[in-house]
Amino acid sequence: MADEIRLAFAHPSERAIATEGEAPRDRISLREHVREVEIGAFQAERGHTQRIRFDVVVEVTPSGGPLDDDVDRILSYDRVTEAISTELEAERLNLLETLAERIAERILLEPQAMRAFVRIEKLDRGPRALGVEIVRTKRDFGAHLNEVAQPRPHPRIVYLSNAAIASDALAGWIDGFAAETAPLILCVGLPDLDRPQAGHPLAQRRVDLLAIEQNGWMLAARDPRCKVVSTRTELDWAMKNGQICVWAPSKIVLDATQGPASRPRDSVALAGWFAEHMEASELVVIGESLPEDVTVPARAVTV
């Protein structure tokens, strides 16, 4: 694979010699595309952007006839830059390897794309560039490529107050929402217990998010149908497979490129942000008032 990647970014004359006798493949490339990105597994990399350089080469199916100078008959360079932007905006990532994999997968959703070579380098982590290089084909992603191409469902987000969690009507509410066609994701707020108070707002944010997750586990203990989940991947799988979820917010909130403006202690507003993030079909708030300025359809239910 290393030689394949080297040739992918080599001069066309070198590639021509190395692949003599093989069926020719057309290629398009994006070179030295630099973006400011917040990425990295170390705590020191959180809250700061760094320069990331992208080099991408895509092998495409031959046109099979004259192009007639028609832009709709080729794989546009814009689709490559859009793939990068889409994955950068989706969520904050720790690993360049993950980002490269997702960019390659998104590029290979294009009908003309046969094989993608992706090189990503950090330019500010030392005196030299540090990075990864991968090559992927449609076959490498298998059936998952078709799953990614499918539109994501629009779930119903239901926020449960602590009074609602403790109510004898809880099972009935869950039964009713689970009977609907839209996938069901439950949200909770802070528990009615004292929690540690940190002297720094970022530390307190994490403490509050973890307290919400603890309350989510208390809800899951009351109804075994409810599974606590923390990642978008888990949520997507659960929605496609009819599983009722309880949202554990820490990872999605902390990794969001456009996070919630409200603090975690305003948990109803946090649920409203999450409903918008998930493109929910509806937000239902049980036992609390509706959040302000929510953009999805919303209604309140009294306990």
N, C-alpha and C positions, 0 to 999 in steps of 0.2 A: 504494500500500500504506500510505503514511503516514496518509492520511485514513481508511482502513479501521481502522487501529489506534487512531487518535484516537477514532473513533466507538465502537469496541469498549469503551473505558473511559469514554465519556461518559455523561451522564444519560440514562435511557431515553426521556425526551421528545424529546431532540435526535436520538437514533437513529431514533425513530418518524418524525420529519419528514424526515430524510435518506433513509430507505428506503421512503417512501410509494409504494405501487403495486407493491412487490416482495412475494414470498411471505414471510410472517412466519417468523422463526426464533426458537425459544426459546433462552435463554442461561442458563448458570449461571456464577457468578464466585467467585473467591477474591481478596480484597484485603488488601494490607499484611501478608502472611504473612512474618515475619522469622525467619531462621535464622542460627546461627553456623556459618560454613563456612570451611574452608581452601581457597582458590582463588586463582589468579593466576599470570601468566607470569614475574613478577620473583622473583629469589631472596629478596628481602626479604619476600615474601609466603608463603614456605615456613616451616612450623613455627608459624604463627600463624593464628588464625581471625579473621574479620571478619564484620560483619553484612551479610547479603544479604536484600533485600526482593523478594518475589515477588507479582506481580499476574497473574492468569490469568482469561481469559474463554473459555468453550467454547460454541460453537453446537451444539445437539443436534437430532436429528430429533424432530418433533412426536410425541406419544404416540399419536395416531390414535384416541383413545377416552378414556373416563373413567379417571383414575388410580386411583380407588377408594382413595386414600390409601395405596397400596402402594409401599413404598420400592424394591422390586425392579424397578419399571417405569421408574425414572428413573436418570440418571447421578448417582451419589452424590458429594457434595463430598469424601468420604473418598478416592475414586479419584483426585482431583486432588492432594490432599496426599500420597497414597501414591506417585504418579508423581514428585513432587518428592523425597520421601525415598529412593525406590529409586535415582534417578540420583545423588543426593548420596552415597549409601553405596557405589555401584558402584566409583568410583575418584576420585582427586583430579584435577581438571581445571585447565587454564590459562586457558581462555576462557569468558566468560559466553555467548558465541555458541554454543559447543558444548553447554553446559548447557541453554540455551533450546531448541535443536534437539532434544535428546534427551528433554526433558520433553514438548514438543509431540508428538513421535513416540509416546511411551508413552501419552499421553492419547488419541491418535487410534487406539490399539489397541482402545479401547472401542467396541462396536457403535453406541451412540447418538451418539458424537461425530462432528460433520461438519467443524468448523473450530476451530482453537485459536489464541488470541491470548496470547502470553506476554511479559511485561515483567519483567526482572530488573535490579536496581540494587544497586551497592555503596554502602554508607552511610558507610564509614569511610576512603575513599581521598582525601578532600578536604573542602572546606567544603560541597559540594553532592553530591547523588546522581549517580553515574555508571552508565550501564546500557545495555541493548539491548532492542529490541522486535521481535518477529517475529510473523507470521501464517502458519499452515500448514494445508493440507487433506490428506486422505488421498491425493489424487492427487499431491501434491508428493513423497511418499515412494515412490509406485509399488509395485513388487513387493517392495521392501525391507521395507515394512511387514508383509507376510505372512511374510517371513523372520524378522523380529524376534519375531513371534508364535509361531514354532515353538520347541519346547523345545530347549535346547542339549544336545549329546551329552555323554556321560560318558567322557572319554578314559582310556586307560591311561598312567600316568606311569612312566617307567623312568629310574632314576638309574644312571649309569655312572661307576664309579670310574676313576681314571687308568689303573689296571692293566687294567680292562675295555676302555677306549678303545684301549689298545695291544695288546690280545689278538687273536690270529688268529681267535678265535671271534666277533669283533664282528659281521661281516656275517651270520653264522648267527643270532645273537641278534636282530638287526634283522629278518631274514627271518621268523623265527618270530613276533615280535610284530606285524609288519605284516600277517601272514596272518590275524590275529584281526579280529573285527568292530569292536571299539572303536578309535577314532582313537588314534594313537601320538604322544606328546610325550616327548622325551628331555631329561634334565637332567644337568648335569655340575657338578663342584666346582672348587676352585681348582687351577691347574696346579702341577706340581712344580718351580716356579721361584721365585726371590726376587722380591718385588714391593716397591714403595715403602712405607715406613712413615710414616704421617702422625701428627702430634702431637695431632690432634683426632678423637674417635670418629666424628663424622659424615663427616669427610673420609675416614677409613679405610674406612668403610662403602662409600662410593662407589668407592674404589680397589679394594676386594675384589670388588664387584659387576662392575666392568669387567674384572677379571682372570678371573672366571668366564665372562664373555662371550667373552673371548679364547680360553679353553679350548673353548668351544662352537664357535668357528670352526675350531679344530683338528680337532674331531670331524667337522664338516661337510666338511672337506677330505679326510677319510679315506673318506667315503661320500657321493657326490653326490646321493643320494636325500634327504639330511637338509638342511633349510633352516632357517637361524637366523631366529627371529622374536622380536619384542619387545613387541608390543601385543596386547590382547585381541581387537581387530578382526581382526588377522592370524591369530591362533590360531583364531578362530571360522571364518574362511574356509577355513583349511587343514584343519580337522577335517571340514568339510562336503565338501571336495574331495579327501579321501584323501591329503593331503600329510603326510609325516613331518617333524615340527618338532624343532628344538633350541631350548630356551627361553633367551633372553637376558633376565636377570631385572631389570635396572636400572629400567626404566620402571614395570613392574607393582609392584615392591616399593616404590619411592619414591612412587608415586601411590596406593598402597593406603590406604584409610581405616582399616583394621584390619590393619596390617602384621605381619610375623613378629616374634615375641619374640626369636628367636635371631639371632645375628650371621651375616653371610654366610660367615664362615670355617667355621661349622658347616653345611656345604652339604647334608648329608643331611637335617638338620632343616628347612632352607630348602625342599628338595624336598617334604618332608612337608607344610609349610604350603601350598605351591603346589598339591599334590594336593587338599587340602581346599578351597582357593580355587576350583579348577576343578571341584569335585564329581566327582572321578575315580572310575572304577569299581574301580581297583586301583592301588596303588603297588608297583613292583618295584624292589628295590635290588640292584644287581649289584656285588659286590666290597666291600661295606661292611655294617655292622650296621644294622638297622632303627632309625629314629628313635623316640624315646620319645613316648608319648601321641598317636600319629597316629590319627585317627578313621576313615580309610578303610581298606578291606581291604588288607593289605600282606604281602609275602613277600620273603625275601632269597635271592639266588643267589650261590653261591661261584664265584669266578673260577678 
